[in-house]
């Protein structure tokens, strides 16, 4: 069994692969920085019964040691963290390559292997990111406020607006506070995505650019985008599996 884990600011995705070729099962848990090692051990034991190899991408350094110790103590296994020195096959065109998140790298490896060496990846998580890859070179990124982050900021800063579920209302123009907020969040986010895709296609001179949408909120926004998109909610876990192959130890 091979285990791939993506530790994000909001959720942690755990992918299990029996053969190392495909992700067979996916589990998601909430990211809680203050949770103890013992608490995470109890949770992970419920998902992971065996492990020969493990790889982690993390943007939450506070949890790295917790997960490293888990695999070391339970399986006597040194887990591979995506970072400096790890082979990925992706070149990074950045003023400071070390600032590029492991999640962006994992997504890039999967997308260029599965969908094309030149593509655009939209990842809807705590932030919504747009990563443009050309011939396996990460050329540039856009970072926008994520869907839940937008909702929490709006509600926390306004005394009279209620909490709402992240789902689309029946029509764009709302007639009550809940539907008005839902419309702004869901349709507004979808329109932002459509608009940035068009701008990126124009700037890169790639009118037929393949666009892949992924992340925890992809299923919410995907139906309301007008641009042609490929939805792959397991993209980063597939990328981690490919990176694991490139770094056989």
GULO-6882 format. One record per residue (C-alpha): chain; residue in three letters; residue number from 1; x, y, z. Coordinates in nm, 2 decimals, padded with zeros to 4 digits. Layout:
BEGIN
   kette   rest    nr       px       py       pz
       A    ALA   NUM        X        Y        Z
...
! end
This chain:
BEGIN
   kette   rest    nr       px       py       pz
       A    UNK     1    00.00    00.00    00.00
       A    UNK     2    00.12    00.35   -00.09
       A    UNK     3   -00.01    00.65    00.09
       A    UNK     4   -00.03    01.00   -00.05
       A    UNK     5   -00.12    01.29    00.18
       A    UNK     6   -00.19    01.66    00.10
       A    UNK     7   -00.19    01.88    00.42
       A    UNK     8   -00.37    02.20    00.34
       A    UNK     9   -00.47    02.49    00.56
       A    UNK    10   -00.84    02.38    00.57
       A    UNK    11   -00.84    02.01    00.50
       A    UNK    12   -00.60    01.71    00.48
       A    UNK    13   -00.66    01.47    00.19
       A    UNK    14   -00.54    01.11    00.23
       A    UNK    15   -00.51    00.89   -00.08
       A    UNK    16   -00.45    00.51   -00.07
       A    UNK    17   -00.31    00.31   -00.37
       A    UNK    18   -00.27   -00.06   -00.37
       A    UNK    19   -00.07   -00.09   -00.69
       A    UNK    20    00.10    00.26   -00.71
       A    UNK    21   -00.08    00.32   -01.04
       A    UNK    22   -00.41    00.47   -00.93
       A    UNK    23   -00.57    00.63   -00.62
       A    UNK    24   -00.81    00.37   -00.49
       A    UNK    25   -00.96    00.55   -00.19
       A    UNK    26   -00.96    00.91   -00.07
       A    UNK    27   -01.03    01.03    00.28
       A    UNK    28   -01.06    01.40    00.39
       A    UNK    29   -01.03    01.54    00.74
       A    UNK    30   -01.02    01.89    00.88
       A    UNK    31   -00.69    02.05    00.94
       A    UNK    32   -00.64    02.13    01.31
       A    UNK    33   -00.30    02.26    01.40
       A    UNK    34   -00.36    02.23    01.77
       A    UNK    35   -00.46    01.86    01.76
       A    UNK    36   -00.21    01.64    01.94
       A    UNK    37    00.00    01.36    01.78
       A    UNK    38   -00.20    01.10    01.97
       A    UNK    39   -00.53    01.24    01.83
       A    UNK    40   -00.40    01.23    01.47
       A    UNK    41   -00.27    00.88    01.53
       A    UNK    42   -00.61    00.76    01.63
       A    UNK    43   -00.76    00.92    01.32
       A    UNK    44   -00.50    00.80    01.07
       A    UNK    45   -00.52    00.44    01.22
       A    UNK    46   -00.88    00.43    01.11
       A    UNK    47   -00.78    00.49    00.74
       A    UNK    48   -00.43    00.33    00.71
       A    UNK    49   -00.38   -00.03    00.79
       A    UNK    50   -00.06   -00.09    00.60
       A    UNK    51    00.20    00.12    00.42
       A    UNK    52    00.51    00.04    00.22
       A    UNK    53    00.58    00.40    00.09
       A    UNK    54    00.44    00.74    00.18
       A    UNK    55    00.46    01.09    00.04
       A    UNK    56    00.33    01.42    00.18
       A    UNK    57    00.29    01.77    00.04
       A    UNK    58    00.23    02.02    00.31
       A    UNK    59    00.17    02.39    00.34
       A    UNK    60    00.13    02.36    00.72
       A    UNK    61    00.48    02.32    00.87
       A    UNK    62    00.34    02.28    01.22
       A    UNK    63    00.20    01.94    01.13
       A    UNK    64    00.50    01.80    00.94
       A    UNK    65    00.66    01.65    01.25
       A    UNK    66    00.34    01.50    01.36
       A    UNK    67    00.29    01.31    01.03
       A    UNK    68    00.66    01.22    01.00
       A    UNK    69    00.66    01.06    01.35
       A    UNK    70    00.33    00.88    01.27
       A    UNK    71    00.48    00.68    00.98
       A    UNK    72    00.81    00.63    01.16
       A    UNK    73    00.65    00.50    01.48
       A    UNK    74    00.38    00.28    01.32
       A    UNK    75    00.55    00.15    01.00
       A    UNK    76    00.92    00.22    01.07
       A    UNK    77    00.90    00.43    00.75
       A    UNK    78    01.07    00.75    00.65
       A    UNK    79    00.81    00.95    00.47
       A    UNK    80    00.90    01.16    00.16
       A    UNK    81    00.81    01.53    00.18
       A    UNK    82    00.78    01.73   -00.14
       A    UNK    83    01.04    02.00   -00.13
       A    UNK    84    01.39    02.09   -00.22
       A    UNK    85    01.59    01.80   -00.37
       A    UNK    86    01.28    01.59   -00.47
       A    UNK    87    01.26    01.50   -00.84
       A    UNK    88    00.94    01.62   -01.00
       A    UNK    89    01.01    01.69   -01.37
       A    UNK    90    00.87    02.04   -01.33
       A    UNK    91    01.09    02.35   -01.38
       A    UNK    92    00.99    02.66   -01.19
       A    UNK    93    01.01    03.01   -01.34
       A    UNK    94    01.00    03.21   -01.02
       A    UNK    95    01.18    03.50   -00.85
       A    UNK    96    01.21    03.27   -00.55
       A    UNK    97    01.14    02.90   -00.63
       A    UNK    98    01.14    02.80   -00.26
       A    UNK    99    00.82    03.00   -00.22
       A    UNK   100    00.63    02.78   -00.46
       A    UNK   101    00.40    02.56   -00.25
       A    UNK   102    00.43    02.18   -00.26
       A    UNK   103    00.06    02.16   -00.35
       A    UNK   104    00.12    02.36   -00.67
       A    UNK   105    00.41    02.13   -00.76
       A    UNK   106    00.20    01.82   -00.70
       A    UNK   107   -00.09    01.95   -00.91
       A    UNK   108    00.16    02.05   -01.19
       A    UNK   109    00.31    01.70   -01.20
       A    UNK   110   -00.03    01.53   -01.24
       A    UNK   111   -00.18    01.78   -01.49
       A    UNK   112    00.12    01.78   -01.72
       A    UNK   113    00.13    01.40   -01.71
       A    UNK   114   -00.24    01.34   -01.76
       A    UNK   115   -00.37    01.63   -01.96
       A    UNK   116   -00.09    01.80   -02.15
       A    UNK   117    00.25    01.97   -02.09
       A    UNK   118    00.09    02.31   -02.14
       A    UNK   119   -00.21    02.37   -01.92
       A    UNK   120   -00.38    02.59   -01.65
       A    UNK   121   -00.46    02.44   -01.31
       A    UNK   122   -00.73    02.60   -01.09
       A    UNK   123   -00.72    02.48   -00.73
       A    UNK   124   -01.01    02.58   -00.51
       A    UNK   125   -00.90    02.56   -00.15
       A    UNK   126   -00.84    02.81    00.13
       A    UNK   127   -00.71    03.02   -00.15
       A    UNK   128   -00.81    02.99   -00.52
       A    UNK   129   -00.49    02.95   -00.72
       A    UNK   130   -00.43    02.96   -01.10
       A    UNK   131   -00.11    02.79   -01.21
       A    UNK   132    00.01    02.82   -01.57
       A    UNK   133    00.24    02.55   -01.70
       A    UNK   134    00.41    02.57   -02.04
       A    UNK   135    00.61    02.27   -02.16
       A    UNK   136    00.64    02.15   -01.80
       A    UNK   137    00.77    02.49   -01.68
       A    UNK   138    00.56    02.66   -01.41
       A    UNK   139    00.55    03.01   -01.57
       A    UNK   140    00.32    03.20   -01.33
       A    UNK   141    00.05    03.18   -01.07
       A    UNK   142   -00.25    03.39   -00.96
       A    UNK   143   -00.36    03.37   -00.60
       A    UNK   144   -00.72    03.48   -00.51
       A    UNK   145   -00.93    03.46   -00.20
       A    UNK   146   -01.09    03.12   -00.16
       A    UNK   147   -01.46    03.05   -00.14
       A    UNK   148   -01.48    02.97    00.23
       A    UNK   149   -01.23    03.24    00.31
       A    UNK   150   -01.45    03.49    00.13
       A    UNK   151   -01.76    03.37    00.31
       A    UNK   152   -01.60    03.39    00.65
       A    UNK   153   -01.46    03.74    00.59
       A    UNK   154   -01.79    03.87    00.47
       A    UNK   155   -02.00    03.73    00.75
       A    UNK   156   -01.75    03.82    01.03
       A    UNK   157   -01.73    04.18    00.92
       A    UNK   158   -02.10    04.24    00.88
       A    UNK   159   -02.33    04.24    01.18
       A    UNK   160   -02.66    04.17    01.01
       A    UNK   161   -02.56    03.91    00.75
       A    UNK   162   -02.62    03.54    00.84
       A    UNK   163   -02.40    03.23    00.79
       A    UNK   164   -02.49    03.04    00.47
       A    UNK   165   -02.42    02.71    00.30
       A    UNK   166   -02.19    02.72    00.00
       A    UNK   167   -02.44    02.63   -00.27
       A    UNK   168   -02.59    02.82   -00.56
       A    UNK   169   -02.93    02.98   -00.53
       A    UNK   170   -03.20    02.92   -00.80
       A    UNK   171   -03.13    03.26   -00.97
       A    UNK   172   -02.86    03.52   -00.97
       A    UNK   173   -03.07    03.81   -00.84
       A    UNK   174   -03.17    03.72   -00.48
       A    UNK   175   -03.47    03.84   -00.29
       A    UNK   176   -03.35    03.75    00.06
       A    UNK   177   -03.02    03.78    00.25
       A    UNK   178   -02.93    03.42    00.23
       A    UNK   179   -02.98    03.39   -00.15
       A    UNK   180   -02.81    03.72   -00.21
       A    UNK   181   -02.50    03.60   -00.03
       A    UNK   182   -02.50    03.26   -00.20
       A    UNK   183   -02.53    03.43   -00.54
       A    UNK   184   -02.24    03.66   -00.47
       A    UNK   185   -02.02    03.38   -00.34
       A    UNK   186   -02.09    03.10   -00.59
       A    UNK   187   -02.18    03.29   -00.91
       A    UNK   188   -01.93    03.56   -00.82
       A    UNK   189   -01.65    03.31   -00.78
       A    UNK   190   -01.74    03.13   -01.10
       A    UNK   191   -01.74    03.46   -01.29
       A    UNK   192   -01.40    03.55   -01.14
       A    UNK   193   -01.26    03.21   -01.26
       A    UNK   194   -01.41    03.26   -01.61
       A    UNK   195   -01.27    03.61   -01.63
       A    UNK   196   -00.92    03.51   -01.52
       A    UNK   197   -00.91    03.22   -01.76
       A    UNK   198   -00.99    03.45   -02.05
       A    UNK   199   -00.72    03.69   -01.95
       A    UNK   200   -00.46    03.42   -01.90
       A    UNK   201   -00.55    03.27   -02.24
       A    UNK   202   -00.50    03.61   -02.40
       A    UNK   203   -00.18    03.69   -02.22
       A    UNK   204   -00.02    03.35   -02.30
       A    UNK   205   -00.16    03.34   -02.66
       A    UNK   206   -00.31    03.00   -02.59
       A    UNK   207   -00.68    03.03   -02.69
       A    UNK   208   -00.73    02.65   -02.67
       A    UNK   209   -00.55    02.61   -02.34
       A    UNK   210   -00.66    02.31   -02.14
       A    UNK   211   -00.79    02.41   -01.80
       A    UNK   212   -00.81    02.16   -01.51
       A    UNK   213   -01.01    02.25   -01.20
       A    UNK   214   -00.95    02.08   -00.87
       A    UNK   215   -00.96    02.12   -00.49
       A    UNK   216   -01.22    02.09   -00.22
       A    UNK   217   -01.46    02.34   -00.37
       A    UNK   218   -01.43    02.23   -00.73
       A    UNK   219   -01.76    02.04   -00.73
       A    UNK   220   -01.95    02.35   -00.60
       A    UNK   221   -01.82    02.60   -00.86
       A    UNK   222   -01.76    02.37   -01.17
       A    UNK   223   -02.12    02.36   -01.28
       A    UNK   224   -02.15    02.74   -01.30
       A    UNK   225   -01.83    02.82   -01.49
       A    UNK   226   -01.89    02.90   -01.86
       A    UNK   227   -01.53    02.82   -01.97
       A    UNK   228   -01.45    02.46   -02.07
       A    UNK   229   -01.30    02.28   -01.77
       A    UNK   230   -01.17    01.94   -01.68
       A    UNK   231   -01.27    01.85   -01.32
       A    UNK   232   -01.03    01.63   -01.13
       A    UNK   233   -01.07    01.64   -00.75
       A    UNK   234   -00.79    01.39   -00.69
       A    UNK   235   -00.53    01.58   -00.90
       A    UNK   236   -00.27    01.65   -00.63
       A    UNK   237   -00.29    01.29   -00.49
       A    UNK   238   -00.23    01.15   -00.84
       A    UNK   239    00.07    01.40   -00.87
       A    UNK   240    00.21    01.28   -00.54
       A    UNK   241    00.19    00.92   -00.66
       A    UNK   242    00.39    01.01   -00.97
       A    UNK   243    00.65    01.20   -00.77
       A    UNK   244    00.69    00.89   -00.54
       A    UNK   245    00.77    00.68   -00.85
       A    UNK   246    01.03    00.94   -00.96
       A    UNK   247    01.20    00.92   -00.62
       A    UNK   248    01.22    00.54   -00.55
       A    UNK   249    01.44    00.48   -00.25
! end
